[in-house]
Amino acid sequence: MARPRPSYREVLDRFQWNDVLDELGWTGPATVNLGTTIVDRHASGPGGDRTALICIGQDGTERRVSFRELAEQSARFANVLTGLGVKKGDRVAALMPRVPQTLAIILGVLKVGAIYVPIFAGFGRDAVRYRLAHSGARLLCTTDEHRALVADDVGVRTICLARSGARARAGDFDFDAELERASPLFEPASCRRDEPAVIIYTSGSTGQPKGCVIATNLLAAVWPYLRYGLDLQADDIFWPTGDPGWGYGLCCYLPALAAGVTVVSVEANPRPELCIDILRRYAVTNLATTPTVLRSLMASELARSGRVRGHLRAISSCGEPLNGEVVEFFQREWAVTPMDHYGATEFGLPIGNYNGIAMDVKAGSMGLPGPGYRMAVVDEEGRELPPGEVGLIAQKTDANSRYWLRYWNDDAASAGLNRSGWACTGDLARRDADGYFWFEGRSDDIIKSSGYRIGPFEIESAILRHPAVVEVAVVGKPDPLRGQIVKAFVVLKPGADRSSALADDIASQVKTTLGRHQYPREIEFTDALPKTQTGKIQRFLLRQT
């Protein structure tokens, strides 16, 4: 029998930040430690042997790590760090794949009170160099497989985990050897909730990545998302397909462990065949992923009706807007409604459709503000706009909801977010009469054609409904008559004919569903769309073609 869920109004009426602080054990003390909150409090007593992590390697091998083991490993690593001179406030970077040691590293850094700098393992040398230099990292943790991504002249000390059997570089510290020598006892540092804990670099979807300084308060700030968005329960088997090297992955892994939930961590990229296998083999009940993964599943026959139904009760999605046809597919084929959540590196996860709330889901909508969050749509001067008008997504925070503190070493960019007390990143949306948010793109994605302001997302959703289309991105192309015209870059399904007739059919579909002023006057078929490592489409690159 399905568990009864409260209404959105009931949740808002009863929500209190003090309840969040009680759950985290943060009520009363002026200082906290994230490492202790996330893992140590679950490690003592008989419950310490519960599985914290189920880790599946590239070759399919499985390793299970209990809360007690993770607490001890992270304490040992904290001692390794202090032995190397790392102090509270120092930056420690990690260029690590999704392996068990990654979580021990993260928690060890947080126990010291140092600032964790995740670097995605899929980056190239220049991207790694930039983040190490910009953050001023004192130490880097990586594997021998990824060590080649770190140039010799970067000048950062390195702790290396041997995995491939490659010979260690002179001067590197051996992760396993250092961990074995270290004491399993460590006294965690005391940190104020408004002190930095993490520097997460933006995805660079619009330019040079910025270092977002995330507060120690991050656990409290995302707790409403964990409870209502993900609807995590104590007995869940939770699989976040994202990487802890990115904001969404980090905001799934750490709060889930803090809630005492078992987390599945898969090193390989989530291809459709692997997704189906993991969901079945580990009886995953709760899945947090991206629209890119969900769309790839839609295109696979393995995801068709009856093949995956069973234990899975909740799907969450973040990173790019979730088109309505994706929602409808999983409702029809898996009997589960994927819940779209809006997040930003500067905002956390403040808007969404909630697995833990009985609410109407409007396919294609970002959803409603999370309990405890103040969100609005404002103009450039910070004035709140009425329903239906497109403006900037804006947030106001207090000590309990604060997630982002500032940009690292960039006071001007930090101040540039402010609009009369509202923080605005440049994402655009409108609200309908029921208060639901609808994503309209980035401010620089808006197309101005013949006096119309046109958002790309609605057009992309219409084009995706065409049976021959797999993916699409819409941009504005300069035009001497109209200022800009709508241009669509379209990825077709295998076997579809790249013909002018098909292009005309796609354009006609937009005309009839949205209107003539929004249809793409130019369609270019392409093999793939440029994306960030997290799967966000880089429209600014398409505008340059």
C-alpha positions in Angstrom: 0.0 0.0 0.0 1.3 3.4 -0.9 2.4 5.6 2.0 0.1 8.6 2.5 1.7 11.9 1.6 0.9 15.4 2.9 -0.3 18.2 0.6 2.0 21.0 -0.4 0.1 23.4 1.8 0.3 21.1 4.8 4.0 20.8 4.4 4.5 24.6 4.2 2.3 25.2 7.2 4.1 22.7 9.5 7.7 23.2 8.2 10.2 24.5 10.8 13.9 24.9 10.4 14.3 23.8 14.0 13.1 20.4 13.0 15.8 20.1 10.4 18.5 21.2 13.0 17.1 18.5 15.4 17.4 15.8 12.7 21.0 16.8 12.1 21.9 17.1 15.7 22.7 20.8 15.2 20.2 22.3 17.7 22.1 24.2 20.4 25.8 24.1 19.5 27.3 27.2 17.8 29.7 25.0 15.8 29.3 21.7 13.9 31.4 19.3 11.8 30.1 17.9 8.6 32.2 14.7 8.7 30.8 13.9 12.1 27.2 14.7 11.1 27.4 12.7 7.8 28.9 9.5 9.0 30.2 9.3 12.6 26.9 9.5 14.3 25.8 6.4 12.4 28.9 4.5 13.1 28.6 3.7 16.8 26.7 0.8 18.3 25.1 -2.2 16.4 23.9 0.1 13.6 27.4 0.9 12.6 27.6 -2.3 10.6 24.8 -1.2 8.2 25.9 -0.7 4.6 26.7 2.9 3.8 28.0 2.4 0.3 27.5 -0.3 -2.4 30.3 0.4 -4.8 30.4 -1.2 -8.3 33.7 -0.9 -10.2 34.3 -0.5 -13.9 34.7 -4.2 -14.2 31.5 -4.9 -12.3 33.2 -6.0 -9.0 31.2 -5.0 -5.9 32.5 -3.6 -2.6 30.3 -2.8 0.4 31.4 -0.3 3.0 29.7 0.0 6.4 29.1 3.3 8.2 31.7 2.2 10.8 34.3 1.5 8.1 33.7 4.8 6.4 34.0 6.7 9.7 37.3 5.0 10.5 38.7 5.5 7.0 37.8 9.2 6.9 39.3 9.6 10.4 42.6 8.0 9.2 42.6 10.3 6.2 42.0 13.3 8.3 45.1 12.3 10.3 47.0 11.9 7.0 46.0 15.5 6.0 47.0 17.0 9.3 50.3 15.1 9.2 51.0 16.8 5.9 50.3 20.2 7.4 46.8 20.8 6.1 44.8 23.1 8.4 41.3 24.4 8.7 40.5 26.6 5.7 43.1 25.1 3.4 41.9 23.8 0.0 42.2 20.1 -0.7 41.3 19.0 -4.2 40.2 15.6 -5.4 40.4 14.3 -9.0 38.7 10.9 -8.3 36.4 8.5 -10.1 33.3 7.1 -8.2 35.3 4.7 -6.0 34.9 4.0 -2.2 38.0 6.0 -1.3 36.5 9.1 -2.8 34.0 9.3 0.1 36.6 8.7 2.7 38.6 11.6 1.2 35.7 14.0 1.2 34.7 13.2 4.8 38.4 13.3 5.9 38.7 16.8 4.4 35.5 18.0 6.1 36.6 16.5 9.5 39.8 18.6 9.3 37.7 21.7 8.5 39.6 22.2 5.2 37.7 23.2 2.0 37.0 20.4 -0.4 37.5 21.1 -4.1 36.0 18.4 -6.3 37.4 18.1 -9.8 35.5 15.9 -12.2 37.5 12.9 -13.4 36.4 13.4 -17.0 38.2 16.8 -17.3 41.3 17.4 -19.5 44.6 18.8 -18.4 43.7 22.5 -18.9 40.5 22.2 -16.9 42.3 20.5 -14.1 45.1 23.0 -14.1 42.6 25.9 -14.0 40.7 24.6 -10.9 43.9 23.7 -9.0 45.4 27.1 -9.6 42.3 29.2 -9.1 41.3 27.5 -5.9 44.9 27.6 -4.5 44.7 24.0 -3.6 47.4 22.9 -1.2 47.0 19.2 -1.9 45.5 16.9 -4.6 44.1 13.4 -4.2 43.9 11.4 -7.4 44.5 7.9 -8.8 47.5 6.7 -10.9 45.0 6.4 -13.8 44.2 10.2 -13.6 47.7 11.4 -12.6 48.6 12.2 -16.2 46.0 14.9 -16.2 48.1 16.8 -13.7 50.9 18.7 -15.3 54.3 18.5 -13.7 54.6 22.3 -13.3 51.3 22.7 -11.4 53.2 22.6 -8.2 50.7 20.9 -5.9 51.5 18.0 -3.6 49.7 14.8 -4.6 48.4 11.8 -2.8 47.9 9.0 -5.3 45.7 5.9 -5.1 47.3 3.0 -7.0 44.7 1.2 -9.1 46.3 0.4 -12.4 49.7 -0.8 -11.2 51.5 2.2 -12.8 54.7 3.2 -11.2 54.3 6.1 -8.7 55.8 9.5 -9.5 58.6 10.7 -7.4 57.4 12.9 -4.6 53.8 11.5 -4.6 52.4 10.1 -1.4 50.9 6.6 -1.6 47.2 6.7 -0.4 47.0 3.2 0.9 50.3 3.3 2.7 49.6 6.6 4.3 46.1 5.5 5.4 47.4 2.3 6.9 50.0 4.2 9.0 47.5 6.8 10.3 45.5 6.6 13.5 41.8 5.7 13.3 41.1 8.3 16.0 40.6 11.9 15.1 39.1 15.0 16.9 37.1 16.8 14.2 37.4 20.5 13.8 34.7 22.9 15.0 33.1 24.9 12.2 30.5 27.7 12.1 27.7 27.0 9.7 28.5 30.1 7.7 32.1 29.0 7.1 33.2 27.5 3.8 33.2 23.7 3.3 33.3 23.2 -0.4 34.3 25.0 -3.6 32.3 23.7 -6.5 33.1 25.1 -9.9 30.2 26.0 -12.2 29.9 23.9 -15.4 31.1 26.6 -17.7 27.9 26.5 -19.8 28.2 30.3 -20.4 31.9 31.0 -20.0 34.9 30.5 -17.7 33.9 28.4 -14.6 33.5 30.3 -11.3 34.4 28.8 -7.9 31.2 28.7 -5.8 32.0 28.7 -2.1 29.4 26.4 -0.4 28.7 26.8 3.3 29.1 24.3 6.1 25.3 24.8 6.4 24.9 22.9 3.1 23.3 19.9 4.9 20.6 22.0 6.5 20.0 23.9 3.2 19.4 20.8 1.2 17.6 18.8 3.9 14.1 19.8 2.6 15.1 18.5 -0.8 16.2 15.2 0.7 13.0 14.8 2.7 10.4 16.1 0.2 12.1 16.2 -3.2 13.9 12.8 -3.1 11.6 11.5 -0.3 14.4 9.4 1.0 13.4 6.8 3.6 15.6 4.9 6.0 15.1 1.6 4.2 15.7 3.0 0.7 18.4 1.7 -1.7 19.4 5.0 -3.3 21.2 5.4 -6.5 22.4 8.9 -7.5 23.9 8.4 -11.0 25.7 11.8 -10.7 29.3 12.3 -9.7 30.4 13.7 -6.4 32.8 15.9 -8.5 29.7 18.0 -9.4 27.2 19.8 -7.3 24.2 17.6 -7.9 26.1 14.4 -7.1 27.6 15.9 -4.0 24.2 17.1 -2.8 22.8 13.6 -3.2 25.6 11.5 -1.7 26.3 13.6 1.4 22.8 14.2 2.6 21.8 10.6 1.9 24.6 9.3 4.0 23.8 11.8 6.7 20.3 10.4 6.8 21.7 6.9 7.2 20.5 5.6 3.8 22.4 3.0 1.7 23.9 4.7 -1.4 24.7 2.8 -4.6 27.8 4.2 -6.3 28.6 3.0 -9.9 32.0 3.9 -11.4 31.0 3.3 -15.0 28.8 5.8 -16.9 25.1 5.0 -16.7 24.4 3.5 -20.2 20.9 2.1 -20.6 21.9 -1.6 -20.3 23.9 -0.8 -17.2 21.1 1.2 -15.7 18.6 -1.6 -16.1 21.0 -4.1 -14.6 21.8 -2.0 -11.6 18.2 -1.2 -10.9 17.2 -4.9 -11.0 20.3 -6.4 -9.3 20.3 -4.1 -6.3 16.5 -3.6 -6.1 17.0 0.2 -6.2 14.0 1.9 -4.7 15.1 5.6 -5.3 16.8 6.9 -8.4 18.3 10.4 -8.8 19.6 11.1 -12.3 19.6 13.6 -15.2 17.4 14.1 -18.2 20.2 12.9 -20.4 20.1 9.5 -18.7 16.3 9.3 -18.8 16.2 10.2 -22.5 18.8 7.5 -23.3 16.6 5.0 -21.5 13.6 6.2 -23.5 15.5 5.4 -26.7 16.3 1.9 -25.5 14.0 -1.1 -26.0 15.2 -2.4 -22.6 13.2 0.3 -20.9 9.9 -0.7 -22.4 6.9 -1.8 -20.4 7.2 -4.5 -17.8 11.0 -4.9 -17.9 11.9 -2.7 -14.9 8.9 -2.3 -12.8 9.2 -3.6 -9.2 11.1 -2.0 -6.4 11.6 1.4 -7.9 9.2 3.9 -6.3 10.8 7.3 -6.9 12.7 9.0 -9.8 14.2 12.5 -9.4 15.9 14.5 -12.2 18.1 17.6 -12.2 20.6 19.4 -14.4 18.5 20.3 -17.4 14.7 20.9 -17.7 12.8 17.7 -17.9 10.6 17.7 -21.0 7.0 16.6 -20.7 7.3 13.7 -23.0 10.0 12.2 -20.7 7.6 12.4 -17.8 4.9 10.8 -19.8 7.1 7.9 -21.0 8.1 6.8 -17.5 4.5 7.2 -16.2 3.4 4.9 -19.0 6.2 2.4 -19.1 7.4 2.2 -15.5 4.4 3.5 -13.6 6.7 6.1 -11.9 6.5 9.8 -12.3 10.0 11.4 -12.7 10.1 14.5 -10.6 11.9 17.4 -12.1 14.0 19.5 -9.7 15.6 22.9 -10.4 19.1 23.4 -9.0 21.9 25.9 -9.4 25.4 25.8 -8.0 24.6 29.1 -6.3 21.1 28.1 -5.1 21.2 24.5 -4.1 18.0 22.7 -4.9 15.2 25.2 -4.1 12.4 24.4 -6.6 10.9 21.1 -7.6 8.2 18.5 -8.0 8.2 16.5 -4.8 8.2 12.7 -4.4 7.2 13.2 -0.8 4.3 15.6 -1.3 0.9 14.9 -2.8 0.9 17.5 -5.5 -0.2 18.0 -9.1 2.7 17.5 -11.5 2.5 19.7 -14.5 4.7 18.0 -17.2 7.5 20.4 -18.2 7.2 22.6 -15.1 10.1 23.1 -12.6 7.5 22.8 -9.8 7.1 24.8 -6.6 9.5 26.3 -4.1 10.7 23.9 -1.5 9.6 24.4 2.1 11.9 26.9 3.9 12.9 28.6 0.6 12.0 32.1 -0.6 11.9 32.1 -4.4 10.4 34.6 -6.9 10.6 35.8 -10.5 11.9 39.3 -10.7 13.0 41.9 -13.2 16.5 43.4 -13.5 15.8 45.8 -10.6 14.6 43.0 -8.3 10.9 43.8 -8.6 8.7 40.7 -8.3 6.8 40.0 -11.5 3.1 38.9 -11.9 2.2 35.4 -13.2 2.9 34.9 -16.8 5.8 37.3 -17.1 9.3 36.1 -17.8 12.1 37.2 -15.5 15.0 36.2 -13.4 14.8 33.2 -11.0 15.5 34.9 -7.6 16.3 33.6 -4.1 16.5 35.1 -0.7 18.2 33.2 2.1 18.7 33.3 5.9 21.1 31.5 8.2 19.1 28.2 7.9 18.6 28.1 4.1 22.0 29.5 3.1 23.9 27.2 0.7 26.1 29.5 -1.3 28.4 32.1 0.3 30.2 33.8 -2.6 32.4 33.3 -5.6 36.0 32.4 -4.8 38.3 35.4 -5.3 35.7 37.3 -7.3 33.9 40.0 -5.3 32.6 41.7 -8.4 30.9 38.6 -9.8 29.5 37.9 -6.3 28.0 41.4 -6.1 26.7 41.0 -9.6 24.1 38.4 -8.5 22.3 40.9 -6.3 19.0 42.5 -7.4 17.7 44.6 -4.5 18.4 41.8 -2.0 17.5 38.9 -4.3 20.2 36.6 -5.7 19.9 36.0 -9.4 22.1 33.8 -11.5 20.7 34.6 -15.0 18.3 31.7 -15.2 14.9 32.8 -16.6 11.4 31.5 -15.7 7.8 32.5 -15.4 5.3 31.5 -12.8 1.7 30.5 -13.6 -1.4 31.4 -11.6 -0.9 28.3 -9.3 2.7 29.4 -8.4 4.5 26.8 -10.5 7.8 27.8 -12.1 8.4 27.2 -15.8 12.0 27.4 -17.1 12.6 29.7 -20.0 16.4 29.4 -20.4 19.4 31.5 -19.6 19.1 35.3 -20.0 21.6 35.0 -22.9 19.6 32.1 -24.4 16.4 34.2 -25.0 15.7 34.8 -28.7 14.4 38.2 -29.7 12.7 37.9 -33.1 10.4 40.5 -34.7 9.6 42.0 -31.4 8.9 38.7 -29.6 10.9 37.3 -26.7 11.2 33.6 -27.3 12.5 31.0 -24.8 14.2 27.9 -26.3 12.8 25.3 -23.9 9.2 25.4 -25.1 10.2 25.0 -28.7 12.6 22.2 -27.8 9.8 20.3 -26.0 7.6 20.7 -29.1 10.3 19.3 -31.4 11.1 16.4 -29.1 7.6 15.2 -29.6 8.4 14.4 -33.2 8.9 10.6 -33.5 12.2 11.0 -35.5 13.9 13.3 -32.9 16.2 12.2 -30.1 17.6 15.5 -28.9 17.4 19.2 -29.9 18.8 22.6 -29.0 17.3 25.9 -30.1 19.2 29.1 -30.4 18.8 32.5 -31.9 20.6 33.2 -35.2 21.2 36.9 -36.3 18.9 38.0 -39.1 18.9 41.4 -40.8 15.1 41.6 -41.0 13.9 40.0 -37.8 16.9 40.7 -35.5 17.1 36.9 -34.8 15.4 33.8 -36.2 14.9 30.6 -34.4 17.4 27.9 -35.4 17.2 24.3 -34.2 20.0 21.8 -34.0 18.4 18.3 -34.2 19.8 14.9 -33.4 17.7 12.2 -35.2 17.0 8.6 -34.3 19.0 6.0 -36.2 17.7 5.4 -39.7 15.8 8.7 -39.9 16.3 10.5 -43.2 18.0 13.9 -43.0 15.7 15.4 -45.6 14.2 18.8 -46.3 10.8 17.2 -46.0 11.6 16.0 -42.5 12.8 19.5 -41.6 9.6 21.0 -42.9 7.5 18.4 -41.0 9.3 19.3 -37.7 8.8 23.1 -38.3 5.2 22.5 -39.1 4.7 20.6 -35.8 6.0 23.7 -33.9 3.7 26.0 -35.9 0.6 24.0 -35.1 1.5 23.4 -31.4 3.1 26.7 -30.4 2.5 29.3 -33.1 4.1 30.7 -36.3 6.3 33.2 -34.4 8.1 30.4 -32.6 8.7 27.9 -35.3 12.4 27.2 -36.4 13.1 28.9 -39.7 16.3 27.0 -39.9 16.9 23.4 -38.9 20.3 21.8 -38.9 20.7 18.0 -38.4 23.7 17.0 -36.4 25.2 13.9 -34.9 25.5 15.3 -31.3 25.0 18.4 -29.3 27.9 20.1 -27.4 27.4 19.5 -23.7 29.2 20.1 -20.4 30.4 17.1 -18.4 27.1 17.1 -16.5 25.0 16.9 -19.7 23.9 20.6 -19.9 23.6 21.7 -23.5 26.1 24.5 -24.3 23.9 26.7 -26.5 26.5 29.5 -26.5 28.7 27.2 -28.6 25.9 26.6 -31.0 25.3 30.3 -31.3 28.9 30.6 -32.5 28.5 28.2 -35.4 
